[in-house]
Amino acid sequence: MKQYYYRNRTDIMVSILDVANGNEVRQIEILNKAKITHAIFKEYVLFLIQYGLIEYVRNRETYKTTAKGMDFLCIYNKMKALILPHPSDLLSDTFIPTIIKRKFSKPYQKNVWWYSIIIVFLYLSQTLHTS
């Protein structure tokens, strides 16, 4: 039996950018490797194109992650590494797992992730404009 898990907006965007990681890939390859539906793809790819994280190569009908998209992936991976414990930390005696007792509603979780995406984009745009 397959095990499904919840992916937030950022995870879906990262999976699309990761599949098109500097390569020219077709839409069907993104759908299969990112494990998303066509409706989700349309929604997210428009968002990614609008913010310049992915580009559509019209004459080849392929998608390619832009330099800005590659920077986004790099920052995302660094943030994820800071948040998630390193596997060696899990084995140490000093690691104490955090238990969250409060469960947030899905609309609240979606708003938090949406605001975090906006903060990351603002940081990226500020960083790219200053360099």
Backbone atoms as SQL, in Angstrom:
CREATE TABLE atoms (id INTEGER PRIMARY KEY, chain TEXT, resi INTEGER, resn TEXT, atom TEXT, x REAL, y REAL, z REAL);
INSERT INTO atoms VALUES
  (1, 'A', 1, 'MET', 'N', 0.831, -1.177, 0.000),
  (2, 'A', 1, 'MET', 'CA', 0.000, 0.000, 0.000),
  (3, 'A', 1, 'MET', 'C', 0.880, 1.247, 0.000),
  (4, 'A', 2, 'LYS', 'N', 0.531, 2.208, -0.862),
  (5, 'A', 2, 'LYS', 'CA', 1.296, 3.440, -0.936),
  (6, 'A', 2, 'LYS', 'C', 1.009, 4.319, 0.257),
  (7, 'A', 3, 'GLN', 'N', 2.042, 5.007, 0.700),
  (8, 'A', 3, 'GLN', 'CA', 1.877, 5.940, 1.802),
  (9, 'A', 3, 'GLN', 'C', 1.929, 7.355, 1.227),
  (10, 'A', 4, 'TYR', 'N', 0.889, 8.137, 1.479),
  (11, 'A', 4, 'TYR', 'CA', 0.819, 9.496, 0.987),
  (12, 'A', 4, 'TYR', 'C', 1.125, 10.459, 2.124),
  (13, 'A', 5, 'TYR', 'N', 1.674, 11.584, 1.777),
  (14, 'A', 5, 'TYR', 'CA', 1.954, 12.599, 2.769),
  (15, 'A', 5, 'TYR', 'C', 1.588, 13.962, 2.207),
  (16, 'A', 6, 'TYR', 'N', 1.342, 14.890, 3.109),
  (17, 'A', 6, 'TYR', 'CA', 0.943, 16.240, 2.734),
  (18, 'A', 6, 'TYR', 'C', 2.159, 17.024, 2.268),
  (19, 'A', 7, 'ARG', 'N', 2.029, 17.668, 1.118),
  (20, 'A', 7, 'ARG', 'CA', 3.078, 18.566, 0.632),
  (21, 'A', 7, 'ARG', 'C', 2.504, 19.977, 0.587),
  (22, 'A', 8, 'ASN', 'N', 3.253, 20.916, 1.110),
  (23, 'A', 8, 'ASN', 'CA', 2.795, 22.304, 1.077),
  (24, 'A', 8, 'ASN', 'C', 3.191, 22.948, -0.246),
  (25, 'A', 9, 'ARG', 'N', 2.819, 24.198, -0.415),
  (26, 'A', 9, 'ARG', 'CA', 3.082, 24.914, -1.667),
  (27, 'A', 9, 'ARG', 'C', 4.567, 24.955, -1.998),
  (28, 'A', 10, 'THR', 'N', 5.369, 25.219, -0.994),
  (29, 'A', 10, 'THR', 'CA', 6.806, 25.316, -1.217),
  (30, 'A', 10, 'THR', 'C', 7.371, 23.986, -1.686),
  (31, 'A', 11, 'ASP', 'N', 6.947, 22.884, -1.075),
  (32, 'A', 11, 'ASP', 'CA', 7.430, 21.564, -1.481),
  (33, 'A', 11, 'ASP', 'C', 7.082, 21.259, -2.934),
  (34, 'A', 12, 'ILE', 'N', 5.885, 21.630, -3.350),
  (35, 'A', 12, 'ILE', 'CA', 5.466, 21.383, -4.728),
  (36, 'A', 12, 'ILE', 'C', 6.275, 22.247, -5.688),
  (37, 'A', 13, 'MET', 'N', 6.479, 23.513, -5.345),
  (38, 'A', 13, 'MET', 'CA', 7.285, 24.389, -6.201),
  (39, 'A', 13, 'MET', 'C', 8.712, 23.872, -6.314),
  (40, 'A', 14, 'VAL', 'N', 9.274, 23.435, -5.197),
  (41, 'A', 14, 'VAL', 'CA', 10.635, 22.925, -5.209),
  (42, 'A', 14, 'VAL', 'C', 10.730, 21.647, -6.048),
  (43, 'A', 15, 'SER', 'N', 9.721, 20.781, -5.965),
  (44, 'A', 15, 'SER', 'CA', 9.774, 19.548, -6.759),
  (45, 'A', 15, 'SER', 'C', 9.710, 19.863, -8.253),
  (46, 'A', 16, 'ILE', 'N', 8.921, 20.861, -8.650),
  (47, 'A', 16, 'ILE', 'CA', 8.860, 21.251, -10.068),
  (48, 'A', 16, 'ILE', 'C', 10.198, 21.834, -10.505),
  (49, 'A', 17, 'LEU', 'N', 10.754, 22.749, -9.700),
  (50, 'A', 17, 'LEU', 'CA', 12.036, 23.358, -10.041),
  (51, 'A', 17, 'LEU', 'C', 13.158, 22.325, -10.062),
  (52, 'A', 18, 'ASP', 'N', 13.087, 21.368, -9.163),
  (53, 'A', 18, 'ASP', 'CA', 14.120, 20.350, -9.081),
  (54, 'A', 18, 'ASP', 'C', 14.119, 19.445, -10.307),
  (55, 'A', 19, 'VAL', 'N', 12.942, 19.109, -10.824),
  (56, 'A', 19, 'VAL', 'CA', 12.856, 18.275, -12.025),
  (57, 'A', 19, 'VAL', 'C', 13.440, 19.028, -13.220),
  (58, 'A', 20, 'ALA', 'N', 13.135, 20.307, -13.327),
  (59, 'A', 20, 'ALA', 'CA', 13.638, 21.134, -14.430),
  (60, 'A', 20, 'ALA', 'C', 14.944, 21.812, -14.045),
  (61, 'A', 21, 'ASN', 'N', 15.745, 21.164, -13.265),
  (62, 'A', 21, 'ASN', 'CA', 16.952, 21.714, -12.653),
  (63, 'A', 21, 'ASN', 'C', 18.011, 22.085, -13.707),
  (64, 'A', 22, 'GLY', 'N', 17.783, 23.196, -14.401),
  (65, 'A', 22, 'GLY', 'CA', 18.740, 23.649, -15.407),
  (66, 'A', 22, 'GLY', 'C', 18.633, 22.909, -16.726),
  (67, 'A', 23, 'ASN', 'N', 17.824, 21.856, -16.785),
  (68, 'A', 23, 'ASN', 'CA', 17.647, 21.082, -18.009),
  (69, 'A', 23, 'ASN', 'C', 16.353, 21.491, -18.689),
  (70, 'A', 24, 'GLU', 'N', 16.261, 21.215, -19.962),
  (71, 'A', 24, 'GLU', 'CA', 15.009, 21.439, -20.671),
  (72, 'A', 24, 'GLU', 'C', 14.194, 20.152, -20.600),
  (73, 'A', 25, 'VAL', 'N', 13.089, 20.189, -19.884),
  (74, 'A', 25, 'VAL', 'CA', 12.257, 18.998, -19.716),
  (75, 'A', 25, 'VAL', 'C', 10.839, 19.291, -20.174),
  (76, 'A', 26, 'ARG', 'N', 10.186, 18.260, -20.654),
  (77, 'A', 26, 'ARG', 'CA', 8.804, 18.389, -21.118),
  (78, 'A', 26, 'ARG', 'C', 7.848, 18.343, -19.929),
  (79, 'A', 27, 'GLN', 'N', 6.650, 18.824, -20.190),
  (80, 'A', 27, 'GLN', 'CA', 5.625, 18.893, -19.151),
  (81, 'A', 27, 'GLN', 'C', 5.329, 17.514, -18.567),
  (82, 'A', 28, 'ILE', 'N', 5.237, 16.490, -19.388),
  (83, 'A', 28, 'ILE', 'CA', 4.895, 15.149, -18.903),
  (84, 'A', 28, 'ILE', 'C', 5.960, 14.611, -17.961),
  (85, 'A', 29, 'GLU', 'N', 7.212, 14.968, -18.209),
  (86, 'A', 29, 'GLU', 'CA', 8.295, 14.535, -17.319),
  (87, 'A', 29, 'GLU', 'C', 8.179, 15.205, -15.956),
  (88, 'A', 30, 'ILE', 'N', 7.804, 16.485, -15.948),
  (89, 'A', 30, 'ILE', 'CA', 7.598, 17.185, -14.683),
  (90, 'A', 30, 'ILE', 'C', 6.435, 16.564, -13.922),
  (91, 'A', 31, 'LEU', 'N', 5.339, 16.275, -14.637),
  (92, 'A', 31, 'LEU', 'CA', 4.174, 15.668, -13.989),
  (93, 'A', 31, 'LEU', 'C', 4.532, 14.342, -13.343),
  (94, 'A', 32, 'ASN', 'N', 5.279, 13.507, -14.053),
  (95, 'A', 32, 'ASN', 'CA', 5.624, 12.176, -13.537),
  (96, 'A', 32, 'ASN', 'C', 6.635, 12.230, -12.394),
  (97, 'A', 33, 'LYS', 'N', 7.704, 12.963, -12.568),
  (98, 'A', 33, 'LYS', 'CA', 8.763, 12.985, -11.554),
  (99, 'A', 33, 'LYS', 'C', 8.370, 13.773, -10.307),
  (100, 'A', 34, 'ALA', 'N', 7.594, 14.853, -10.480),
  (101, 'A', 34, 'ALA', 'CA', 7.165, 15.645, -9.327),
  (102, 'A', 34, 'ALA', 'C', 5.914, 15.057, -8.682),
  (103, 'A', 35, 'LYS', 'N', 5.306, 14.085, -9.353),
  (104, 'A', 35, 'LYS', 'CA', 4.097, 13.405, -8.861),
  (105, 'A', 35, 'LYS', 'C', 2.982, 14.404, -8.559),
  (106, 'A', 36, 'ILE', 'N', 2.632, 15.177, -9.593),
  (107, 'A', 36, 'ILE', 'CA', 1.552, 16.152, -9.474),
  (108, 'A', 36, 'ILE', 'C', 0.584, 15.975, -10.632),
  (109, 'A', 37, 'THR', 'N', -0.610, 16.509, -10.472),
  (110, 'A', 37, 'THR', 'CA', -1.615, 16.446, -11.528),
  (111, 'A', 37, 'THR', 'C', -1.429, 17.624, -12.488),
  (112, 'A', 38, 'HIS', 'N', -2.112, 17.538, -13.618),
  (113, 'A', 38, 'HIS', 'CA', -2.018, 18.607, -14.611),
  (114, 'A', 38, 'HIS', 'C', -2.591, 19.914, -14.072),
  (115, 'A', 39, 'ALA', 'N', -3.683, 19.833, -13.317),
  (116, 'A', 39, 'ALA', 'CA', -4.292, 21.043, -12.748),
  (117, 'A', 39, 'ALA', 'C', -3.332, 21.739, -11.783),
  (118, 'A', 40, 'ILE', 'N', -2.676, 20.973, -10.940),
  (119, 'A', 40, 'ILE', 'CA', -1.700, 21.549, -10.003),
  (120, 'A', 40, 'ILE', 'C', -0.519, 22.131, -10.776),
  (121, 'A', 41, 'PHE', 'N', -0.082, 21.410, -11.808),
  (122, 'A', 41, 'PHE', 'CA', 1.032, 21.896, -12.625),
  (123, 'A', 41, 'PHE', 'C', 0.709, 23.256, -13.230),
  (124, 'A', 42, 'LYS', 'N', -0.472, 23.398, -13.827),
  (125, 'A', 42, 'LYS', 'CA', -0.856, 24.659, -14.463),
  (126, 'A', 42, 'LYS', 'C', -0.840, 25.802, -13.452),
  (127, 'A', 43, 'GLU', 'N', -1.385, 25.537, -12.270),
  (128, 'A', 43, 'GLU', 'CA', -1.444, 26.575, -11.236),
  (129, 'A', 43, 'GLU', 'C', -0.043, 27.028, -10.818),
  (130, 'A', 44, 'TYR', 'N', 0.818, 26.071, -10.550),
  (131, 'A', 44, 'TYR', 'CA', 2.135, 26.395, -10.013),
  (132, 'A', 44, 'TYR', 'C', 3.107, 26.897, -11.076),
  (133, 'A', 45, 'VAL', 'N', 3.015, 26.361, -12.287),
  (134, 'A', 45, 'VAL', 'CA', 3.969, 26.793, -13.311),
  (135, 'A', 45, 'VAL', 'C', 3.710, 28.249, -13.700),
  (136, 'A', 46, 'LEU', 'N', 2.461, 28.679, -13.685),
  (137, 'A', 46, 'LEU', 'CA', 2.171, 30.092, -13.955),
  (138, 'A', 46, 'LEU', 'C', 2.785, 30.985, -12.882),
  (139, 'A', 47, 'PHE', 'N', 2.686, 30.554, -11.638),
  (140, 'A', 47, 'PHE', 'CA', 3.267, 31.283, -10.518),
  (141, 'A', 47, 'PHE', 'C', 4.791, 31.348, -10.661),
  (142, 'A', 48, 'LEU', 'N', 5.411, 30.210, -10.997),
  (143, 'A', 48, 'LEU', 'CA', 6.868, 30.148, -11.125),
  (144, 'A', 48, 'LEU', 'C', 7.362, 30.992, -12.302),
  (145, 'A', 49, 'ILE', 'N', 6.619, 30.981, -13.407),
  (146, 'A', 49, 'ILE', 'CA', 6.993, 31.803, -14.564),
  (147, 'A', 49, 'ILE', 'C', 6.844, 33.284, -14.228),
  (148, 'A', 50, 'GLN', 'N', 5.755, 33.627, -13.551),
  (149, 'A', 50, 'GLN', 'CA', 5.496, 35.025, -13.193),
  (150, 'A', 50, 'GLN', 'C', 6.633, 35.610, -12.360),
  (151, 'A', 51, 'TYR', 'N', 7.200, 34.820, -11.465),
  (152, 'A', 51, 'TYR', 'CA', 8.283, 35.309, -10.611),
  (153, 'A', 51, 'TYR', 'C', 9.668, 34.989, -11.160),
  (154, 'A', 52, 'GLY', 'N', 9.737, 34.478, -12.375),
  (155, 'A', 52, 'GLY', 'CA', 11.017, 34.271, -13.040),
  (156, 'A', 52, 'GLY', 'C', 11.847, 33.127, -12.498),
  (157, 'A', 53, 'LEU', 'N', 11.199, 32.133, -11.908),
  (158, 'A', 53, 'LEU', 'CA', 11.939, 30.996, -11.362),
  (159, 'A', 53, 'LEU', 'C', 12.070, 29.856, -12.371),
  (160, 'A', 54, 'ILE', 'N', 11.187, 29.841, -13.352),
  (161, 'A', 54, 'ILE', 'CA', 11.233, 28.827, -14.401),
  (162, 'A', 54, 'ILE', 'C', 10.866, 29.515, -15.703),
  (163, 'A', 55, 'GLU', 'N', 11.391, 29.014, -16.809),
  (164, 'A', 55, 'GLU', 'CA', 11.057, 29.600, -18.104),
  (165, 'A', 55, 'GLU', 'C', 10.553, 28.533, -19.056),
  (166, 'A', 56, 'TYR', 'N', 9.709, 28.975, -19.973),
  (167, 'A', 56, 'TYR', 'CA', 9.159, 28.088, -20.985),
  (168, 'A', 56, 'TYR', 'C', 9.900, 28.342, -22.284),
  (169, 'A', 57, 'VAL', 'N', 10.522, 27.305, -22.838),
  (170, 'A', 57, 'VAL', 'CA', 11.238, 27.410, -24.111),
  (171, 'A', 57, 'VAL', 'C', 10.220, 27.072, -25.198),
  (172, 'A', 58, 'ARG', 'N', 9.709, 28.101, -25.842),
  (173, 'A', 58, 'ARG', 'CA', 8.565, 27.951, -26.748),
  (174, 'A', 58, 'ARG', 'C', 8.865, 27.062, -27.951),
  (175, 'A', 59, 'ASN', 'N', 10.007, 27.237, -28.597),
  (176, 'A', 59, 'ASN', 'CA', 10.274, 26.473, -29.811),
  (177, 'A', 59, 'ASN', 'C', 10.485, 24.974, -29.548),
  (178, 'A', 60, 'ARG', 'N', 10.862, 24.617, -28.337),
  (179, 'A', 60, 'ARG', 'CA', 11.052, 23.200, -27.986),
  (180, 'A', 60, 'ARG', 'C', 9.940, 22.649, -27.098),
  (181, 'A', 61, 'GLU', 'N', 9.049, 23.532, -26.646),
  (182, 'A', 61, 'GLU', 'CA', 7.952, 23.178, -25.744),
  (183, 'A', 61, 'GLU', 'C', 8.462, 22.468, -24.490),
  (184, 'A', 62, 'THR', 'N', 9.468, 23.072, -23.866),
  (185, 'A', 62, 'THR', 'CA', 10.062, 22.524, -22.647),
  (186, 'A', 62, 'THR', 'C', 10.149, 23.620, -21.591),
  (187, 'A', 63, 'TYR', 'N', 10.440, 23.185, -20.357),
  (188, 'A', 63, 'TYR', 'CA', 10.595, 24.106, -19.227),
  (189, 'A', 63, 'TYR', 'C', 12.010, 23.980, -18.697),
  (190, 'A', 64, 'LYS', 'N', 12.524, 25.082, -18.177),
  (191, 'A', 64, 'LYS', 'CA', 13.893, 25.110, -17.668),
  (192, 'A', 64, 'LYS', 'C', 13.954, 26.027, -16.456),
  (193, 'A', 65, 'THR', 'N', 14.596, 25.578, -15.389),
  (194, 'A', 65, 'THR', 'CA', 14.777, 26.405, -14.192),
  (195, 'A', 65, 'THR', 'C', 15.760, 27.524, -14.516),
  (196, 'A', 66, 'THR', 'N', 15.397, 28.750, -14.160),
  (197, 'A', 66, 'THR', 'CA', 16.263, 29.904, -14.410),
  (198, 'A', 66, 'THR', 'C', 17.342, 29.986, -13.327),
  (199, 'A', 67, 'ALA', 'N', 18.254, 30.933, -13.499),
  (200, 'A', 67, 'ALA', 'CA', 19.296, 31.157, -12.485),
  (201, 'A', 67, 'ALA', 'C', 18.661, 31.572, -11.159),
  (202, 'A', 68, 'LYS', 'N', 17.617, 32.388, -11.232),
  (203, 'A', 68, 'LYS', 'CA', 16.900, 32.806, -10.025),
  (204, 'A', 68, 'LYS', 'C', 16.246, 31.590, -9.363),
  (205, 'A', 69, 'GLY', 'N', 15.708, 30.676, -10.169),
  (206, 'A', 69, 'GLY', 'CA', 15.124, 29.445, -9.641),
  (207, 'A', 69, 'GLY', 'C', 16.166, 28.556, -8.984),
  (208, 'A', 70, 'MET', 'N', 17.350, 28.511, -9.562),
  (209, 'A', 70, 'MET', 'CA', 18.443, 27.728, -8.969),
  (210, 'A', 70, 'MET', 'C', 18.853, 28.333, -7.624),
  (211, 'A', 71, 'ASP', 'N', 18.881, 29.673, -7.543),
  (212, 'A', 71, 'ASP', 'CA', 19.180, 30.341, -6.273),
  (213, 'A', 71, 'ASP', 'C', 18.110, 30.013, -5.233),
  (214, 'A', 72, 'PHE', 'N', 16.844, 29.998, -5.669),
  (215, 'A', 72, 'PHE', 'CA', 15.742, 29.640, -4.770),
  (216, 'A', 72, 'PHE', 'C', 15.926, 28.229, -4.225),
  (217, 'A', 73, 'LEU', 'N', 16.279, 27.269, -5.099),
  (218, 'A', 73, 'LEU', 'CA', 16.517, 25.889, -4.657),
  (219, 'A', 73, 'LEU', 'C', 17.662, 25.822, -3.652),
  (220, 'A', 74, 'CYS', 'N', 18.715, 26.580, -3.920),
  (221, 'A', 74, 'CYS', 'CA', 19.869, 26.594, -3.015),
  (222, 'A', 74, 'CYS', 'C', 19.476, 27.131, -1.641),
  (223, 'A', 75, 'ILE', 'N', 18.749, 28.245, -1.611),
  (224, 'A', 75, 'ILE', 'CA', 18.317, 28.834, -0.343),
  (225, 'A', 75, 'ILE', 'C', 17.349, 27.898, 0.376),
  (226, 'A', 76, 'TYR', 'N', 16.435, 27.290, -0.367),
  (227, 'A', 76, 'TYR', 'CA', 15.480, 26.353, 0.229),
  (228, 'A', 76, 'TYR', 'C', 16.217, 25.179, 0.883),
  (229, 'A', 77, 'ASN', 'N', 17.199, 24.623, 0.186),
  (230, 'A', 77, 'ASN', 'CA', 17.941, 23.488, 0.739),
  (231, 'A', 77, 'ASN', 'C', 18.743, 23.890, 1.976),
  (232, 'A', 78, 'LYS', 'N', 19.271, 25.108, 1.975),
  (233, 'A', 78, 'LYS', 'CA', 19.998, 25.584, 3.156),
  (234, 'A', 78, 'LYS', 'C', 19.050, 25.766, 4.338),
  (235, 'A', 79, 'MET', 'N', 17.859, 26.345, 4.069),
  (236, 'A', 79, 'MET', 'CA', 16.883, 26.527, 5.141),
  (237, 'A', 79, 'MET', 'C', 16.416, 25.174, 5.683),
  (238, 'A', 80, 'LYS', 'N', 16.201, 24.227, 4.805),
  (239, 'A', 80, 'LYS', 'CA', 15.760, 22.898, 5.215),
  (240, 'A', 80, 'LYS', 'C', 16.833, 22.218, 6.064),
  (241, 'A', 81, 'ALA', 'N', 18.094, 22.402, 5.681),
  (242, 'A', 81, 'ALA', 'CA', 19.193, 21.817, 6.452),
  (243, 'A', 81, 'ALA', 'C', 19.292, 22.439, 7.843),
  (244, 'A', 82, 'LEU', 'N', 18.957, 23.717, 7.958),
  (245, 'A', 82, 'LEU', 'CA', 18.987, 24.372, 9.262),
  (246, 'A', 82, 'LEU', 'C', 17.863, 23.893, 10.168),
  (247, 'A', 83, 'ILE', 'N', 16.711, 23.626, 9.562),
  (248, 'A', 83, 'ILE', 'CA', 15.531, 23.261, 10.347),
  (249, 'A', 83, 'ILE', 'C', 15.528, 21.790, 10.736),
  (250, 'A', 84, 'LEU', 'N', 15.811, 20.928, 9.770),
  (251, 'A', 84, 'LEU', 'CA', 15.755, 19.492, 10.034),
  (252, 'A', 84, 'LEU', 'C', 17.021, 19.031, 10.740),
  (253, 'A', 85, 'PRO', 'N', 16.888, 18.094, 11.670),
  (254, 'A', 85, 'PRO', 'CA', 18.080, 17.595, 12.361),
  (255, 'A', 85, 'PRO', 'C', 18.930, 16.742, 11.429),
  (256, 'A', 86, 'HIS', 'N', 20.215, 16.805, 11.637),
  (257, 'A', 86, 'HIS', 'CA', 21.145, 15.968, 10.882),
  (258, 'A', 86, 'HIS', 'C', 20.993, 14.530, 11.375),
  (259, 'A', 87, 'PRO', 'N', 21.104, 13.515, 10.497),
  (260, 'A', 87, 'PRO', 'CA', 20.941, 12.125, 10.940),
  (261, 'A', 87, 'PRO', 'C', 21.841, 11.727, 12.103),
  (262, 'A', 88, 'SER', 'N', 23.050, 12.287, 12.163),
  (263, 'A', 88, 'SER', 'CA', 23.943, 11.954, 13.276),
  (264, 'A', 88, 'SER', 'C', 23.430, 12.531, 14.597),
  (265, 'A', 89, 'ASP', 'N', 22.705, 13.660, 14.522),
  (266, 'A', 89, 'ASP', 'CA', 22.128, 14.256, 15.728),
  (267, 'A', 89, 'ASP', 'C', 21.026, 13.377, 16.316),
  (268, 'A', 90, 'LEU', 'N', 20.329, 12.666, 15.455),
  (269, 'A', 90, 'LEU', 'CA', 19.255, 11.803, 15.934),
  (270, 'A', 90, 'LEU', 'C', 19.783, 10.656, 16.792),
  (271, 'A', 91, 'LEU', 'N', 21.028, 10.271, 16.559),
  (272, 'A', 91, 'LEU', 'CA', 21.618, 9.157, 17.302),
  (273, 'A', 91, 'LEU', 'C', 22.306, 9.606, 18.583),
  (274, 'A', 92, 'SER', 'N', 22.537, 10.900, 18.730),
  (275, 'A', 92, 'SER', 'CA', 23.261, 11.370, 19.909),
  (276, 'A', 92, 'SER', 'C', 22.353, 11.376, 21.142),
  (277, 'A', 93, 'ASP', 'N', 22.990, 11.379, 22.301),
  (278, 'A', 93, 'ASP', 'CA', 22.266, 11.375, 23.573),
  (279, 'A', 93, 'ASP', 'C', 21.648, 12.743, 23.880),
  (280, 'A', 94, 'THR', 'N', 22.153, 13.795, 23.248),
  (281, 'A', 94, 'THR', 'CA', 21.679, 15.137, 23.567),
  (282, 'A', 94, 'THR', 'C', 20.453, 15.550, 22.754),
  (283, 'A', 95, 'PHE', 'N', 20.088, 14.764, 21.747),
  (284, 'A', 95, 'PHE', 'CA', 18.943, 15.120, 20.908),
  (285, 'A', 95, 'PHE', 'C', 17.646, 14.886, 21.659),
  (286, 'A', 96, 'ILE', 'N', 16.832, 15.939, 21.737),
  (287, 'A', 96, 'ILE', 'CA', 15.533, 15.845, 22.394),
  (288, 'A', 96, 'ILE', 'C', 14.467, 16.212, 21.369),
  (289, 'A', 97, 'PRO', 'N', 13.615, 15.274, 20.985),
  (290, 'A', 97, 'PRO', 'CA', 12.583, 15.602, 20.003),
  (291, 'A', 97, 'PRO', 'C', 11.576, 16.585, 20.578),
  (292, 'A', 98, 'THR', 'N', 11.111, 17.481, 19.751),
  (293, 'A', 98, 'THR', 'CA', 10.128, 18.463, 20.157),
  (294, 'A', 98, 'THR', 'C', 8.744, 17.917, 19.892),
  (295, 'A', 99, 'ILE', 'N', 7.872, 18.047, 20.850),
  (296, 'A', 99, 'ILE', 'CA', 6.500, 17.583, 20.696),
  (297, 'A', 99, 'ILE', 'C', 5.599, 18.805, 20.618),
  (298, 'A', 100, 'ILE', 'N', 4.883, 18.903, 19.528),
  (299, 'A', 100, 'ILE', 'CA', 3.949, 20.008, 19.359),
  (300, 'A', 100, 'ILE', 'C', 2.580, 19.515, 19.784),
  (301, 'A', 101, 'LYS', 'N', 2.044, 20.119, 20.829),
  (302, 'A', 101, 'LYS', 'CA', 0.763, 19.668, 21.360),
  (303, 'A', 101, 'LYS', 'C', -0.412, 20.316, 20.648),
  (304, 'A', 102, 'ARG', 'N', -0.197, 21.490, 20.110),
  (305, 'A', 102, 'ARG', 'CA', -1.291, 22.205, 19.466),
  (306, 'A', 102, 'ARG', 'C', -1.367, 21.813, 17.993),
  (307, 'A', 103, 'LYS', 'N', -2.542, 21.480, 17.528),
  (308, 'A', 103, 'LYS', 'CA', -2.739, 21.164, 16.120),
  (309, 'A', 103, 'LYS', 'C', -3.402, 22.355, 15.453),
  (310, 'A', 104, 'PHE', 'N', -2.790, 22.827, 14.383),
  (311, 'A', 104, 'PHE', 'CA', -3.316, 23.961, 13.659),
  (312, 'A', 104, 'PHE', 'C', -4.246, 23.489, 12.555),
  (313, 'A', 105, 'SER', 'N', -5.231, 24.296, 12.264),
  (314, 'A', 105, 'SER', 'CA', -6.161, 23.961, 11.189),
  (315, 'A', 105, 'SER', 'C', -5.457, 24.107, 9.847),
  (316, 'A', 106, 'LYS', 'N', -5.966, 23.418, 8.832),
  (317, 'A', 106, 'LYS', 'CA', -5.356, 23.484, 7.506),
  (318, 'A', 106, 'LYS', 'C', -5.343, 24.891, 6.920),
  (319, 'A', 107, 'PRO', 'N', -6.441, 25.682, 7.039),
  (320, 'A', 107, 'PRO', 'CA', -6.366, 27.052, 6.507),
  (321, 'A', 107, 'PRO', 'C', -5.262, 27.866, 7.170),
  (322, 'A', 108, 'TYR', 'N', -5.075, 27.686, 8.484),
  (323, 'A', 108, 'TYR', 'CA', -4.017, 28.406, 9.183),
  (324, 'A', 108, 'TYR', 'C', -2.648, 27.964, 8.658),
  (325, 'A', 109, 'GLN', 'N', -2.452, 26.647, 8.479),
  (326, 'A', 109, 'GLN', 'CA', -1.183, 26.136, 7.969),
  (327, 'A', 109, 'GLN', 'C', -0.898, 26.675, 6.576),
  (328, 'A', 110, 'LYS', 'N', -1.929, 26.724, 5.724),
  (329, 'A', 110, 'LYS', 'CA', -1.734, 27.229, 4.368),
  (330, 'A', 110, 'LYS', 'C', -1.334, 28.692, 4.384),
  (331, 'A', 111, 'ASN', 'N', -1.946, 29.481, 5.262),
  (332, 'A', 111, 'ASN', 'CA', -1.583, 30.896, 5.362),
  (333, 'A', 111, 'ASN', 'C', -0.155, 31.072, 5.836),
  (334, 'A', 112, 'VAL', 'N', 0.270, 30.279, 6.799),
  (335, 'A', 112, 'VAL', 'CA', 1.640, 30.373, 7.308),
  (336, 'A', 112, 'VAL', 'C', 2.634, 30.050, 6.199),
  (337, 'A', 113, 'TRP', 'N', 2.378, 28.988, 5.438),
  (338, 'A', 113, 'TRP', 'CA', 3.291, 28.614, 4.357),
  (339, 'A', 113, 'TRP', 'C', 3.281, 29.669, 3.260),
  (340, 'A', 114, 'TRP', 'N', 2.113, 30.216, 2.964),
  (341, 'A', 114, 'TRP', 'CA', 2.025, 31.233, 1.936),
  (342, 'A', 114, 'TRP', 'C', 2.836, 32.460, 2.339),
  (343, 'A', 115, 'TYR', 'N', 2.723, 32.887, 3.589),
  (344, 'A', 115, 'TYR', 'CA', 3.501, 34.033, 4.055),
  (345, 'A', 115, 'TYR', 'C', 4.996, 33.727, 4.043),
  (346, 'A', 116, 'SER', 'N', 5.358, 32.502, 4.366),
  (347, 'A', 116, 'SER', 'CA', 6.781, 32.148, 4.343),
  (348, 'A', 116, 'SER', 'C', 7.322, 32.172, 2.921),
  (349, 'A', 117, 'ILE', 'N', 6.510, 31.784, 1.946),
  (350, 'A', 117, 'ILE', 'CA', 6.931, 31.844, 0.549),
  (351, 'A', 117, 'ILE', 'C', 7.161, 33.300, 0.145),
  (352, 'A', 118, 'ILE', 'N', 6.257, 34.163, 0.552),
  (353, 'A', 118, 'ILE', 'CA', 6.385, 35.587, 0.214),
  (354, 'A', 118, 'ILE', 'C', 7.655, 36.161, 0.825),
  (355, 'A', 119, 'ILE', 'N', 7.949, 35.788, 2.062),
  (356, 'A', 119, 'ILE', 'CA', 9.163, 36.280, 2.725),
  (357, 'A', 119, 'ILE', 'C', 10.402, 35.810, 1.980),
  (358, 'A', 120, 'VAL', 'N', 10.412, 34.544, 1.553),
  (359, 'A', 120, 'VAL', 'CA', 11.564, 34.014, 0.816),
  (360, 'A', 120, 'VAL', 'C', 11.710, 34.743, -0.519),
  (361, 'A', 121, 'PHE', 'N', 10.603, 34.978, -1.224),
  (362, 'A', 121, 'PHE', 'CA', 10.674, 35.694, -2.491),
  (363, 'A', 121, 'PHE', 'C', 11.168, 37.122, -2.307),
  (364, 'A', 122, 'LEU', 'N', 10.707, 37.794, -1.266),
  (365, 'A', 122, 'LEU', 'CA', 11.173, 39.145, -1.006),
  (366, 'A', 122, 'LEU', 'C', 12.663, 39.149, -0.708),
  (367, 'A', 123, 'TYR', 'N', 13.112, 38.171, 0.063),
  (368, 'A', 123, 'TYR', 'CA', 14.537, 38.056, 0.362),
  (369, 'A', 123, 'TYR', 'C', 15.333, 37.797, -0.912),
  (370, 'A', 124, 'LEU', 'N', 14.827, 36.886, -1.751),
  (371, 'A', 124, 'LEU', 'CA', 15.517, 36.577, -3.006),
  (372, 'A', 124, 'LEU', 'C', 15.596, 37.793, -3.913),
  (373, 'A', 125, 'SER', 'N', 14.484, 38.497, -4.069),
  (374, 'A', 125, 'SER', 'CA', 14.496, 39.654, -4.952),
  (375, 'A', 125, 'SER', 'C', 15.416, 40.743, -4.422),
  (376, 'A', 126, 'GLN', 'N', 15.451, 40.920, -3.103),
  (377, 'A', 126, 'GLN', 'CA', 16.349, 41.916, -2.518),
  (378, 'A', 126, 'GLN', 'C', 17.792, 41.505, -2.715),
  (379, 'A', 127, 'THR', 'N', 18.084, 40.231, -2.549),
  (380, 'A', 127, 'THR', 'CA', 19.442, 39.723, -2.710),
  (381, 'A', 127, 'THR', 'C', 19.895, 39.847, -4.168),
  (382, 'A', 128, 'LEU', 'N', 19.016, 39.508, -5.088),
  (383, 'A', 128, 'LEU', 'CA', 19.386, 39.560, -6.507),
  (384, 'A', 128, 'LEU', 'C', 19.535, 40.993, -7.007),
  (385, 'A', 129, 'HIS', 'N', 18.756, 41.926, -6.448),
  (386, 'A', 129, 'HIS', 'CA', 18.859, 43.315, -6.877),
  (387, 'A', 129, 'HIS', 'C', 20.095, 44.003, -6.325),
  (388, 'A', 130, 'THR', 'N', 20.589, 43.568, -5.172),
  (389, 'A', 130, 'THR', 'CA', 21.769, 44.199, -4.574),
  (390, 'A', 130, 'THR', 'C', 23.065, 43.655, -5.145),
  (391, 'A', 131, 'SER', 'N', 23.007, 42.476, -5.766),
  (392, 'A', 131, 'SER', 'CA', 24.259, 41.908, -6.304),
  (393, 'A', 131, 'SER', 'C', 24.497, 42.294, -7.735);
